[in-house]
Structures are given as structure tokens and as C-alpha cells.
Amino acid sequence: MTYAIKFLDIGLIEYKKAWEFQEKIHALLKENRSKEVAINHAGSLIFCEHPHVYTLGKSGQSNNLLINNDFLTRIDAHFYKSDRGGDITYHGPGQIVGYPIFDLLTMKLGVKEYINRIEEAIILLLKDFHINSSRRKGATGVWLNSDLPDERKICAVGVRVSKAVTMHGFALNVNTDLNYFAHINPCGFQNKGVTSMQKELGLDLDINKVKNILKYKMQEVFGLRFTEEIS
């Protein structure tokens, strides 16, 4: 079984605008389902990048942001409280942010399996670049050297599911400026490292190439068929 999906790469976009865009697609997908408009149409997959921003999940702790508003201004960053799951994370240029807006009823997936498949797509992508990664017990996302003293996170996952339709998603560090993570306890962890593909490989990557490979890893693990591709 394959599921029809629209793919959109909306480039560099301010976090709040991307959030509002997601909400519109999310509402439309639920509306179409209720009208039985699009049988086997399972939603949209959005890729983008954000200017420097910190976002706090609905279960997160505000004190995991370690700087005040004046310092946020000084480093040209913004802060938002989000309705996704998880704690605090950073988004910025050089990072692939993925927003799958998927109808889990159509795809016959539970939330746990949905998150598992996102992580699997990232793990498969990293394997193509000779970076070994895995999940971490008791935490979402994708990690390197999980449960070892030098474990470090390369991809964060935080989602919201309303009436079985997903929002928000994942953030993969490609050429990300990791210095921005020093101003938070990433995902609420105080003593865990953060890394990027650039840091692990010792070179800058073509982010569009990485996006293209990741798009097809998502297609593989979710059984997607792209009906429309917009950049």
C-alpha cells in the first residue's frame, strides 16, 4: 500500500509563519477526511529551514532556556512556546526541519510507530553518509553512541497529533551552528552532547542533496507516493 502525499520545500521561513502554514494544511486534511474527498490522500511533507529560533514543547520547562530576552536579541534569535510534544530545541540555518502532516488513520499508524518511522528514515539517511546512529531508550530522536559517555544527538523529534493528524516533526543538524545549543538544555538534557553531519564528517554538505535523499528515505519507510512537488 502506498499513500499519496504532497511534497513542499518552502526554504528559509520564519518559525511562526511555518507554524501557521502547517495549521492550515492540518485543518484542510481533517476537513477533507470528514467529507471523504480524497481517499488514500494521506497529507503533506514539508521541508524548510528557520532563522535562529528556540521552541519549547508543551511539556517542557522554561528554565531550560538559559538566556534572557536581551541575550536573545543579541544573538538574533527568537523564542516560542509551541504546542508540540517534547522540551526545548533550537532551529537555525543549515538544519533540515521536516513537518510531516500525515493522516495516521489513512496510513493505519499509531503515534509510537509514526515516530519510530521518522527516526528510521533519519538513521537510514545517516547510514548513506557512513554515520552510524540509533535510537535512545526513553527519549525520542536520533543519537550517536547512544548510552555511551560521548553520546550526542543529531536529530530531534517533537510532534503533535490531533484527531489522528500530525503536525510539527523533526530537526536534523546538517551544517548547523552548534554554538546556539549552548544556550539551552537541549530537549531538557543537561549533560548530553549535540552534533551535526558537518561536525561528524569534517566538511560542509550540500543541504539540498541531503534533503533529496531524506525525502526518498521518508518515502521508503512510510510507503509514500509524491503526487505534487513544490519548491
C-alpha positions as CSV (number, residue, x, y, z in Angstrom):
1,M,0.0,0.0,0.0
2,T,1.3,3.4,-0.9
3,Y,-0.1,6.8,0.2
4,A,-0.5,9.9,-1.8
5,I,1.5,12.8,-0.4
6,K,2.3,16.4,-1.5
7,F,5.9,17.4,-1.0
8,L,6.8,21.0,-0.4
9,D,10.2,22.5,0.2
10,I,9.4,26.0,1.4
11,G,13.0,27.1,2.0
12,L,14.1,29.6,4.8
13,I,10.9,30.7,6.6
14,E,10.3,32.3,10.0
15,Y,9.1,29.7,12.6
16,K,5.7,31.3,13.3
17,K,4.8,31.6,9.6
18,A,5.7,27.9,9.1
19,W,3.6,27.0,12.1
20,E,0.6,28.9,10.7
21,F,1.1,27.3,7.3
22,Q,1.1,23.8,9.0
23,E,-2.1,24.6,10.8
24,K,-3.9,25.5,7.5
25,I,-2.8,22.2,5.9
26,H,-3.7,20.3,9.1
27,A,-7.2,21.7,9.2
28,L,-7.8,21.1,5.5
29,L,-6.7,17.5,5.7
30,K,-9.1,16.9,8.6
31,E,-11.9,18.6,6.7
32,N,-11.3,16.6,3.5
33,R,-11.3,13.4,5.6
34,S,-14.7,14.2,7.0
35,K,-16.1,14.9,3.5
36,E,-14.4,11.7,2.2
37,V,-12.9,14.0,-0.5
38,A,-9.5,12.3,-1.0
39,I,-9.5,8.6,-0.5
40,N,-5.9,7.4,0.1
41,H,-4.6,11.0,0.2
42,A,-2.5,11.0,3.4
43,G,-1.3,14.6,3.7
44,S,1.8,16.6,3.0
45,L,5.5,16.5,3.8
46,I,7.1,19.9,4.3
47,F,10.9,20.6,4.4
48,C,12.3,24.0,5.4
49,E,14.9,25.9,7.4
50,H,14.3,28.5,10.0
51,P,16.2,31.7,11.1
52,H,17.6,31.3,14.6
53,V,14.8,30.3,17.0
54,Y,14.3,28.3,20.2
55,T,11.0,26.5,20.7
56,L,9.6,25.0,23.9
57,G,7.3,22.0,23.8
58,K,4.1,21.9,25.8
59,S,5.6,19.6,28.4
60,G,8.9,21.5,28.6
61,Q,10.4,23.6,31.3
62,S,11.0,27.3,30.6
63,N,14.2,27.2,32.7
64,N,15.8,25.0,30.0
65,L,16.3,28.3,28.1
66,L,19.4,29.6,29.8
67,I,19.4,33.1,28.4
68,N,17.2,36.2,28.8
69,N,15.4,38.3,26.2
70,D,18.2,40.8,25.8
71,F,20.7,38.0,25.0
72,L,18.2,36.5,22.5
73,T,18.2,39.8,20.7
74,R,22.0,40.0,20.8
75,I,22.3,36.6,19.1
76,D,19.5,37.4,16.6
77,A,17.2,34.6,17.9
78,H,13.6,34.3,18.8
79,F,11.7,32.1,21.3
80,Y,8.3,30.5,21.0
81,K,6.2,28.2,23.2
82,S,4.9,25.5,20.9
83,D,2.0,23.0,21.1
84,R,4.2,20.1,20.1
85,G,5.5,17.4,22.4
86,G,9.0,17.4,24.0
87,D,11.1,20.1,25.7
88,I,13.2,22.8,24.2
89,T,15.2,22.7,21.0
90,Y,16.9,25.0,18.6
91,H,16.3,25.6,14.9
92,G,18.5,27.5,12.5
93,P,20.1,27.8,9.1
94,G,21.9,24.6,7.9
95,Q,19.3,22.4,9.7
96,I,16.6,20.4,7.8
97,V,13.3,20.9,9.6
98,G,10.7,18.4,8.5
99,Y,7.0,18.8,9.1
100,P,5.0,15.7,8.1
101,I,1.3,16.5,8.2
102,F,0.0,12.9,7.9
103,D,-3.4,11.3,8.4
104,L,-2.5,8.4,10.7
105,L,-6.0,6.9,10.2
106,T,-5.5,6.6,6.5
107,M,-1.9,5.3,7.0
108,K,-3.1,2.9,9.8
109,L,-0.3,4.0,12.1
110,G,-0.2,4.6,15.8
111,V,1.7,7.6,17.2
112,K,4.6,5.4,18.5
113,E,5.1,3.7,15.2
114,Y,4.9,7.0,13.4
115,I,7.7,8.5,15.5
116,N,9.7,5.3,15.1
117,R,9.4,5.6,11.3
118,I,10.6,9.2,11.3
119,E,13.7,8.1,13.3
120,E,14.2,5.1,10.9
121,A,14.3,7.5,7.9
122,I,17.0,9.6,9.6
123,I,19.0,6.5,10.6
124,L,18.9,5.3,7.0
125,L,19.9,8.7,5.7
126,L,22.9,8.9,8.0
127,K,24.0,5.4,7.1
128,D,24.3,6.6,3.5
129,F,26.8,9.1,4.7
130,H,28.7,6.5,6.8
131,I,27.4,7.9,10.1
132,N,26.2,5.2,12.5
133,S,23.2,6.2,14.6
134,S,20.4,4.7,16.6
135,R,17.5,5.5,18.9
136,R,18.0,6.1,22.7
137,K,15.9,4.3,25.2
138,G,13.5,6.6,26.9
139,A,14.0,9.5,24.5
140,T,12.9,10.4,21.0
141,G,15.2,11.5,18.2
142,V,18.3,10.0,16.7
143,W,21.6,9.7,18.6
144,L,25.3,8.8,18.0
145,N,26.9,6.4,20.5
146,S,23.7,6.1,22.5
147,D,24.2,5.2,26.2
148,L,27.9,5.7,25.9
149,P,29.8,8.6,27.7
150,D,30.2,10.6,24.5
151,E,26.6,10.1,23.3
152,R,25.3,13.0,21.2
153,K,22.0,13.9,19.5
154,I,21.9,14.7,15.8
155,C,18.2,14.8,15.2
156,A,15.4,16.0,17.5
157,V,11.8,14.8,17.1
158,G,8.7,16.6,18.6
159,V,5.2,16.1,17.3
160,R,1.6,17.0,17.9
161,V,-1.3,14.7,16.9
162,S,-4.9,16.0,16.7
163,K,-7.7,13.7,15.6
164,A,-5.0,11.4,14.2
165,V,-3.4,14.1,12.0
166,T,0.2,15.0,12.8
167,M,2.0,18.4,13.0
168,H,5.5,19.5,13.7
169,G,8.1,16.8,13.3
170,F,11.9,16.7,13.3
171,A,15.1,18.8,13.0
172,L,18.2,17.2,11.5
173,N,21.5,19.0,12.1
174,V,23.4,19.2,8.8
175,N,25.6,22.3,8.7
176,T,24.0,23.7,11.9
177,D,25.9,26.3,14.0
178,L,26.1,24.2,17.2
179,N,27.1,27.1,19.3
180,Y,23.4,28.0,19.7
181,F,22.8,24.8,21.6
182,A,25.0,26.1,24.4
183,H,22.1,28.5,25.4
184,I,19.7,25.7,26.2
185,N,19.4,22.3,27.8
186,P,18.6,20.5,24.6
187,C,15.4,18.5,24.9
188,G,15.7,19.0,28.6
189,F,19.0,17.1,29.0
190,Q,21.7,18.9,30.9
191,N,24.7,16.6,30.2
192,K,24.1,15.3,26.7
193,G,26.0,16.4,23.6
194,V,24.7,17.7,20.3
195,T,26.3,17.1,16.9
196,S,25.8,17.7,13.2
197,M,26.6,15.8,10.0
198,Q,29.1,18.6,9.3
199,K,30.9,18.0,12.6
200,E,30.9,14.3,12.3
201,L,32.2,14.3,8.7
202,G,34.5,17.3,9.0
203,L,33.1,19.0,5.9
204,D,30.2,21.2,4.7
205,L,27.4,19.3,3.0
206,D,25.2,20.3,0.1
207,I,21.9,20.6,2.1
208,N,19.8,20.2,-1.0
209,K,21.4,16.9,-1.7
210,V,20.7,15.8,1.9
211,K,17.1,16.9,1.6
212,N,16.6,15.0,-1.6
213,I,18.0,11.8,-0.1
214,L,15.9,12.3,3.1
215,K,12.8,12.8,1.1
216,Y,13.2,9.4,-0.5
217,K,14.0,7.7,2.8
218,M,10.7,9.1,4.1
219,Q,9.0,7.7,1.0
220,E,10.6,4.3,1.6
221,V,9.8,3.9,5.3
222,F,6.2,5.3,5.1
223,G,5.2,3.9,1.7
224,L,4.6,7.3,0.1
225,R,3.8,8.4,-3.4
226,F,4.5,12.0,-4.2
227,T,1.6,13.4,-6.2
228,E,2.9,17.0,-6.3
229,E,6.3,18.5,-5.6
230,I,6.7,22.2,-4.9
231,S,9.9,24.1,-4.2
